[in-house]
Amino acid sequence: MNKIAWATDIHLDRLKERDYLEYKEYLSELNPDCLIISGDIAEGEKVCESLKDFDESFNFPIYFVLGNHDFYWNSFEGVENQVDQVVKASQNLHWLTKSGVIKINDSSCLIGVEGWGDGQNGTVNLSEGFTRDLRAIEDYKNLNRDEIVKFMNKKGEHYASLLHPNLLEAVNNYQNVLLVTHVPPFVDDCFDRSLRICGEFKLPFYTCKAIGDLLLDVMENYPTCIMTVFSGHTHENADVKILDNLRVRVKESGYGNWWDATIIKLD
């Protein structure tokens, strides 16, 4: 795989039918070796419908993680079970969280996990900063502020623990590691629409410190391994070098229209 197309926050449920068909035609014409999607595919039942349609529409592998919108109008367990069944019945779909380490070539590999706004950066103050997740995902229902923070912390640690073994396998066997995750793992790559670092009350929902801490710990001990992280969630471009061997990219996106994929070319 030398030509990889990267898309994120595509929100296919927000596209008009004409735009959706145009987007699929555009992706087909790109003819990449594979497509990676860093979350927010659609909402509700449209998540699985969209995955099935992409599977039937393209003849290249699709590697994806889920974003926060993908869990709307359902529970984490409900969505995960449904997506798992779709992937098992597919030839082209690969859910990175459950795919282990994907070999790209002799020196490069691909890994991924969702990540979550884990409440560990900034300050959780629901009167100052809020997210639609709290109303749209069943697991948040009837939780008070302290319970919400505890739940967010737990989700971040959960995804970090899922990533950990694949990360170690990757850095021990490959010189170049591509990591796909939905939520940016560091404050430095979390920009708002004014192109400034997100504010104190937004950061808890827009960064996954648990994954960021894991990446720092591992990559500092593997200085000859190069990692590039591909994230979404904020809808704003960012490209930040966290360490000499750790780069984080966030791709611009939006609602109701589609954005060009980023082409990643590997030697």
C-alpha positions in Angstrom: 0.0 0.0 0.0 1.8 3.1 -1.2 -1.2 5.5 -1.7 -3.5 5.9 1.3 -6.5 8.3 1.3 -7.4 9.8 4.7 -10.9 11.2 5.5 -12.5 12.1 8.8 -15.7 13.4 10.2 -17.5 12.7 7.0 -21.0 12.8 8.6 -22.6 10.9 5.7 -26.0 11.3 7.3 -25.8 15.1 6.8 -25.1 14.9 3.0 -27.9 15.3 0.5 -28.2 12.3 -1.9 -26.6 14.1 -4.8 -23.6 15.1 -2.7 -23.3 11.6 -1.2 -23.1 10.1 -4.7 -20.7 12.7 -5.8 -18.5 12.0 -2.8 -18.4 8.3 -3.5 -17.6 9.0 -7.2 -14.7 11.2 -6.0 -13.3 8.5 -3.7 -13.5 5.9 -6.5 -11.7 8.2 -8.9 -8.9 8.6 -6.3 -8.3 4.9 -6.6 -6.2 4.6 -3.4 -4.7 1.4 -2.2 -6.9 1.9 0.9 -9.1 4.5 2.7 -8.7 5.3 6.3 -11.5 7.1 8.2 -10.8 8.6 11.6 -14.3 8.6 12.9 -17.7 10.3 12.8 -19.0 8.3 9.8 -22.7 9.0 10.5 -25.3 8.9 13.3 -27.8 6.3 14.5 -28.8 3.6 12.1 -26.9 5.4 9.3 -23.6 4.3 10.7 -24.0 0.6 9.7 -26.0 1.6 6.6 -23.1 3.8 5.4 -20.4 1.2 6.2 -22.4 -1.5 4.3 -22.7 0.9 1.3 -19.1 1.8 1.3 -18.2 -1.9 1.4 -20.4 -2.5 -1.6 -19.3 0.6 -3.5 -15.5 0.4 -3.4 -13.0 -2.3 -4.3 -10.2 -1.1 -1.9 -9.9 -1.8 1.9 -11.5 0.6 4.3 -9.8 1.0 7.7 -11.8 3.0 10.3 -12.4 3.9 13.9 -15.6 5.2 15.3 -16.2 8.8 16.5 -18.5 10.2 19.1 -21.3 10.9 16.6 -21.3 7.2 15.6 -22.6 6.3 19.0 -25.5 8.8 18.9 -29.1 7.5 19.6 -27.7 4.2 20.9 -25.3 2.9 23.6 -21.6 2.1 23.2 -22.3 -1.6 23.5 -25.2 -1.4 21.1 -23.2 0.3 18.3 -20.1 -1.8 18.9 -22.1 -5.0 18.5 -23.8 -3.8 15.3 -20.6 -2.6 13.7 -18.9 -5.8 14.6 -21.5 -7.8 12.8 -21.2 -5.6 9.7 -17.5 -5.9 9.6 -17.6 -9.7 10.0 -19.9 -9.9 7.0 -17.6 -7.7 4.9 -14.7 -8.1 2.6 -13.4 -4.6 2.6 -14.2 -3.2 6.1 -11.6 -3.3 8.8 -12.4 -1.9 12.3 -8.9 -0.9 13.4 -9.7 -1.2 17.1 -10.1 -4.9 16.5 -7.7 -5.4 13.7 -4.4 -5.5 15.5 -1.3 -4.3 13.6 -1.8 -4.0 9.9 1.3 -4.3 7.8 1.6 -1.7 5.1 5.0 -2.6 3.8 8.2 -4.0 5.4 8.9 -0.8 7.3 5.4 0.7 7.9 2.3 -0.4 9.7 -1.2 0.9 10.6 -3.0 0.7 14.0 -6.0 2.5 15.5 -8.4 3.0 18.3 -11.3 5.4 18.9 -10.1 7.5 21.8 -12.5 9.7 23.8 -12.8 13.1 25.3 -11.7 11.9 28.7 -12.1 14.9 30.9 -8.4 15.0 32.0 -7.4 18.2 30.3 -9.1 21.5 31.1 -12.0 21.8 33.5 -15.4 20.0 33.3 -17.9 22.7 34.0 -21.2 21.8 32.4 -22.6 25.4 32.8 -19.6 26.7 30.7 -18.8 23.9 28.4 -21.1 21.2 27.1 -21.2 18.5 24.4 -24.1 16.9 22.6 -22.7 13.5 23.5 -24.3 13.9 27.0 -27.8 14.0 25.5 -27.4 11.7 22.5 -25.6 8.7 23.9 -27.6 6.4 26.2 -24.7 5.7 28.6 -24.7 9.3 29.8 -28.4 9.4 30.7 -29.2 10.3 34.3 -25.5 10.8 35.3 -24.6 13.8 37.5 -21.5 15.9 36.9 -19.2 13.8 39.0 -20.5 10.6 37.4 -20.0 12.1 33.9 -16.4 12.9 34.7 -15.7 9.5 36.1 -17.3 7.9 33.0 -15.2 10.1 30.6 -12.0 9.2 32.5 -12.9 5.5 32.3 -13.5 5.6 28.6 -10.2 7.3 27.9 -8.3 4.7 30.0 -10.3 1.9 28.3 -9.2 3.0 24.8 -5.6 3.5 26.0 -5.5 0.0 27.3 -6.9 -1.4 24.0 -4.2 0.5 22.1 -1.3 -0.4 24.4 -0.5 -4.0 23.2 -0.8 -3.0 19.5 1.3 0.0 20.0 4.1 -2.0 21.6 4.0 -4.6 18.8 4.1 -1.9 16.2 7.1 0.1 17.6 9.0 -3.1 18.1 8.6 -4.3 14.5 8.2 -1.3 12.3 10.2 1.9 11.7 7.1 3.9 10.6 3.8 3.7 12.5 0.5 5.3 11.4 -2.0 5.6 14.2 -5.7 6.4 13.5 -7.7 7.8 16.4 -10.8 10.1 16.5 -10.0 12.4 19.4 -6.8 14.4 19.4 -4.4 13.1 22.1 -2.8 16.4 23.0 -3.8 19.9 23.8 -1.3 21.3 21.3 -3.2 19.8 18.3 -6.7 20.8 19.5 -7.8 24.0 17.8 -11.2 25.7 17.7 -12.6 27.6 14.8 -10.6 30.7 15.6 -7.5 28.6 15.1 -6.6 28.9 18.7 -6.1 26.1 21.3 -9.5 25.1 22.6 -10.5 26.8 25.8 -10.4 25.3 29.3 -14.1 24.2 29.3 -13.9 22.6 25.8 -10.7 20.7 26.3 -12.2 17.9 28.5 -14.4 16.8 25.6 -11.9 17.4 22.8 -8.7 15.7 23.9 -7.8 12.2 25.1 -5.0 12.6 27.6 -4.9 8.9 28.5 -3.8 8.1 24.9 -1.5 11.1 24.8 0.3 10.0 28.0 0.7 6.5 26.6 2.1 7.8 23.3 4.7 10.0 25.1 5.7 7.2 27.4 6.3 4.7 24.5 7.7 7.0 21.8 10.3 8.5 24.1 11.6 5.0 24.6 11.7 4.2 20.8 13.5 7.2 19.3 14.3 5.5 16.0 10.6 4.7 15.4 8.5 7.4 13.7 4.8 7.8 14.5 2.2 9.9 12.7 -1.2 10.2 14.4 -4.3 10.9 12.2 -7.2 12.4 14.2 -10.5 14.3 13.6 -13.2 15.5 16.0 -12.3 19.3 16.1 -13.0 19.9 12.4 -9.9 22.1 12.2 -6.6 21.5 10.6 -3.6 20.9 12.8 -0.1 19.5 12.2 2.0 19.5 15.3 5.3 17.8 16.1 5.0 16.7 19.7 8.4 14.9 19.8 11.1 14.5 17.2 9.5 11.1 16.4 5.8 11.9 17.1 3.7 14.0 14.8 -0.1 14.6 15.2 -2.3 15.6 12.3 -5.9 16.7 12.5 -7.9 17.2 9.3 -10.4 19.9 8.5 -14.0 18.8 8.0 -17.6 20.0 8.5 -21.3 19.2 8.4 -23.5 19.0 5.3 -20.7 19.0 2.7 -17.7 16.8 1.9 -14.1 17.6 2.0 -11.2 16.3 -0.2 -9.4 13.3 1.2 -5.7 13.8 2.2 -3.4 11.5 0.2 -0.6 9.9 2.1 2.1 8.4 -0.1 4.6 6.0 1.4 7.9 4.8 -0.1 
